[in-house]
Amino acid sequence: MKDYLADLVRQTTSPWQARNVVREYLQARILEAFQREGAMLALAFHGGTALRFLYHISRYSEDLDFAWERKDAPYNFRGYLRAVQQMLVAEGYTITLKVNDRKVVHSAFVRFRGLLHELRLSPHLDEVLAVKVEVDTNPPAGAGLEVTLVRQHATLRLQHHDKASLLAGKLHAILQRPYLKGRDVYDLLWFLSDPTWPPPNLVMLNNALRQTGWEGPQVDESNWRNLVWQRVSSASSWERVVDDVRPFLEREADVALLTRENVARVLRVETSP
């Protein structure tokens, strides 16, 4: 399997793309180990990497995000991680785990030491490439769930938030993050430029906002677009927003899409002249 990864790297056109491809391959293998261990009975995949694996959004993502949605199914975070370590160590990878499961959101870094050097992507023998895994053990109520089979370096059966809930999760991130991330803006453009994508799951969105101390109004069909626009248009440095997502885009030309004007268009809001 390492030979397969080396072949993927040789097909890339730049060092940044190669690193993104390596990370994505490792994400797929972690998902494979989780699946074998039964994690996808309890967990629902969501977030940017879910958009990448399920719907082929044209940007790479760093983390694997899950919600423990089915409380009637067994859940063993450390057991899933041990399965990842055992599977990949057997294939010759050097892996260490850093786990924190004392909070509501269980998190871990799966660290691959020396892999970038081995693939000739780093001059540093001990440089670490890490994949972060997070599980929200108390997710907001109201998410819709689906199951999809995908083939991305492995054949994966993924339980995940449905389309309306994925959009709701992204709107929650935009409204509640302390700063505006370019990756969120890119994803928003991607969601809303698809006329077939359903509207956000407002039940889940309002539950999520309440969980995180939202002080604004109840979000409904009449105001969610303007609330999101107020947040996006208030960014103090648009250049910083763009720079955040630039290293993760498949196509450099997509940077040109990241404008306030385009965000206003997909949100269908009127802006001041």
C-alpha positions in Angstrom: 0.0 0.0 0.0 2.9 2.3 0.5 3.9 1.8 -3.1 0.4 2.9 -4.1 0.8 6.1 -2.0 4.2 6.7 -3.6 2.6 6.4 -7.1 0.0 8.9 -6.1 2.7 11.4 -5.1 4.5 11.0 -8.4 1.4 11.9 -10.2 1.0 15.3 -8.5 2.2 18.6 -10.0 3.4 20.5 -6.9 4.7 19.9 -3.4 1.5 21.4 -1.8 -0.7 19.1 -3.9 1.4 16.1 -3.0 1.0 16.8 0.7 -2.8 17.2 0.3 -3.0 13.9 -1.6 -1.0 12.1 1.0 -3.2 13.4 3.8 -6.3 12.4 1.9 -5.1 8.9 1.3 -4.4 8.6 5.0 -7.8 9.9 5.8 -9.3 7.2 3.6 -7.3 4.5 5.4 -8.4 5.8 8.8 -12.0 5.7 7.6 -11.4 2.2 6.5 -10.2 1.1 9.9 -13.1 2.9 11.6 -15.5 1.1 9.3 -13.9 -2.3 10.0 -14.2 -1.6 13.8 -17.9 -0.8 13.5 -17.6 2.9 14.2 -19.9 3.9 11.3 -22.9 2.3 13.1 -22.7 4.9 15.8 -21.0 7.8 14.1 -22.1 10.2 11.3 -19.4 11.8 9.1 -19.7 15.5 8.6 -17.6 18.6 7.8 -15.3 19.5 5.0 -13.7 16.1 4.5 -17.2 14.6 4.3 -18.0 17.0 1.5 -14.8 15.9 -0.2 -15.3 12.2 0.0 -19.1 12.2 -0.6 -19.6 15.0 -3.1 -16.1 15.7 -4.5 -15.8 19.3 -3.5 -12.8 20.8 -5.2 -10.8 21.5 -2.1 -8.8 19.3 0.2 -9.6 19.2 3.9 -7.5 18.5 7.0 -9.7 16.9 9.7 -12.1 13.9 10.1 -15.2 15.1 11.9 -17.9 12.9 13.3 -21.0 13.2 15.5 -22.1 10.3 17.8 -25.7 10.3 16.5 -26.9 6.7 17.2 -26.6 6.3 21.0 -28.1 2.8 20.7 -24.9 1.6 18.9 -21.6 0.9 20.8 -19.0 3.6 20.8 -15.3 3.1 21.6 -13.1 6.0 20.5 -9.8 4.6 21.7 -10.7 1.2 20.2 -11.2 2.8 16.8 -7.8 4.5 17.1 -6.1 1.3 18.1 -7.5 -0.4 15.0 -6.1 2.4 12.9 -2.7 2.0 14.5 -2.6 -1.8 14.2 -3.7 -1.7 10.5 -1.2 0.9 9.4 1.8 -0.2 11.5 1.4 -3.6 9.9 1.9 -1.9 6.5 5.1 -0.2 7.7 4.0 3.2 8.9 5.4 4.8 12.0 2.4 6.0 14.0 1.8 7.7 17.3 -1.5 8.7 18.8 -2.3 11.8 20.9 -5.8 11.3 22.4 -8.0 13.6 24.5 -11.3 12.1 25.4 -12.1 13.9 28.6 -14.3 16.6 27.0 -17.6 16.5 25.1 -15.6 16.6 21.8 -13.3 13.6 21.8 -10.2 14.4 19.7 -7.0 12.7 18.6 -4.1 13.3 16.3 -2.9 10.3 14.3 0.8 11.2 13.7 2.8 9.8 10.8 6.5 10.4 11.6 9.0 10.3 8.8 6.5 9.6 6.1 7.0 13.0 4.3 10.7 12.4 4.3 10.3 8.9 2.9 8.1 10.3 0.1 10.7 13.0 -0.6 8.3 15.7 0.4 10.4 17.0 3.3 14.2 17.3 4.0 13.5 16.6 7.7 13.7 13.0 8.7 11.4 13.4 11.7 8.8 15.7 10.3 5.3 14.7 11.3 2.2 14.7 9.2 -0.9 14.5 11.4 -4.6 13.8 10.7 -6.9 15.2 13.4 -10.0 13.1 14.3 -12.9 14.6 16.3 -16.1 13.1 17.6 -18.8 15.3 19.1 -20.4 13.1 21.7 -23.3 15.5 22.3 -24.2 16.8 18.9 -27.2 19.1 18.4 -30.5 17.3 17.9 -32.2 17.2 14.6 -29.6 16.0 12.1 -30.8 13.9 9.2 -28.7 10.8 8.4 -27.9 8.9 5.2 -25.6 6.1 4.3 -23.5 6.2 1.1 -21.0 3.8 -0.4 -18.0 5.5 -1.9 -14.7 4.3 -3.4 -11.8 6.6 -2.5 -8.6 4.6 -2.1 -10.8 2.1 -0.3 -14.5 1.1 -0.5 -16.2 2.9 2.3 -19.7 2.6 3.7 -20.2 6.0 5.4 -23.1 7.0 7.6 -23.2 10.8 7.4 -25.3 13.9 7.8 -27.7 14.5 4.9 -27.4 17.4 2.6 -29.6 19.8 4.5 -27.7 19.0 7.7 -24.3 19.4 6.1 -25.3 22.9 5.0 -26.6 23.7 8.5 -23.3 22.6 10.0 -21.5 25.0 7.7 -23.8 27.9 8.5 -23.2 27.3 12.2 -19.5 27.4 11.7 -19.7 30.7 9.8 -22.0 32.3 12.3 -20.1 31.1 15.4 -16.4 31.0 14.6 -14.5 33.8 16.2 -13.0 34.6 12.8 -14.1 34.0 9.2 -12.3 31.1 7.5 -11.7 31.0 3.8 -12.5 27.3 3.7 -16.0 28.1 5.1 -16.6 30.8 2.5 -15.4 28.5 -0.3 -17.8 25.8 0.9 -20.6 28.2 1.2 -20.1 29.2 -2.5 -20.0 25.6 -3.4 -23.2 24.7 -1.5 -25.3 27.6 -2.7 -24.2 27.5 -6.4 -25.9 24.2 -6.7 -29.6 24.9 -7.3 -30.6 21.3 -6.4 -29.0 21.4 -2.9 -31.8 21.5 -0.3 -32.2 24.5 2.1 -30.5 24.2 5.5 -31.8 22.0 8.3 -33.0 24.9 10.5 -34.0 22.7 13.4 -30.4 21.4 13.7 -28.9 24.8 13.0 -30.9 26.5 15.8 -30.1 23.7 18.2 -26.4 24.0 17.4 -26.5 27.8 17.8 -28.1 27.4 21.2 -25.5 24.9 22.3 -22.8 27.5 21.5 -24.3 30.5 23.2 -25.8 32.2 20.1 -27.1 35.7 21.1 -28.7 36.5 17.8 -32.3 35.9 16.6 -34.0 32.6 15.9 -32.8 31.6 12.4 -35.6 30.9 9.9 -36.2 30.9 6.2 -36.6 34.6 6.0 -33.4 35.7 7.7 -30.7 33.1 7.4 -29.2 34.5 4.2 -28.9 38.0 5.6 -27.4 36.8 8.9 -24.7 34.9 7.0 -24.1 37.9 4.8 -23.7 40.1 7.8 -21.0 37.7 9.1 -19.2 37.4 5.8 -19.2 41.1 4.9 -17.8 42.0 8.3 -14.5 40.3 7.7 -11.7 42.8 8.4 -9.3 41.3 5.9 -10.6 39.6 2.8 -7.0 38.8 1.8 -6.6 36.8 4.9 -9.8 34.9 4.2 -8.6 34.0 0.7 -5.1 33.0 1.9 -6.7 30.5 4.4 -8.2 28.4 1.6 -5.6 28.9 -1.1 -3.3 25.9 -0.1 -6.3 23.5 -0.2 -7.7 24.2 -3.6 -7.4 21.7 -6.4 -7.4 24.5 -8.9 -5.5 27.7 -8.3 -7.9 29.5 -10.6 -10.7 29.0 -8.0 -9.2 31.7 -5.9 -10.8 34.2 -8.2 -14.2 33.0 -7.2 -13.7 34.0 -3.6 -15.1 37.6 -3.7 -17.6 39.3 -1.5 -19.7 40.0 -4.7 -19.9 36.3 -5.4 -21.0 35.5 -1.9 -23.7 38.1 -2.1 -24.9 36.6 -5.4 -25.3 33.1 -4.1 -26.9 34.3 -0.9 -29.2 36.5 -3.0 -28.8 39.5 -0.8 -28.7 43.2 -1.8 -25.5 45.0 -1.0 -24.9 48.7 -0.5 -23.4 50.5 -3.5 
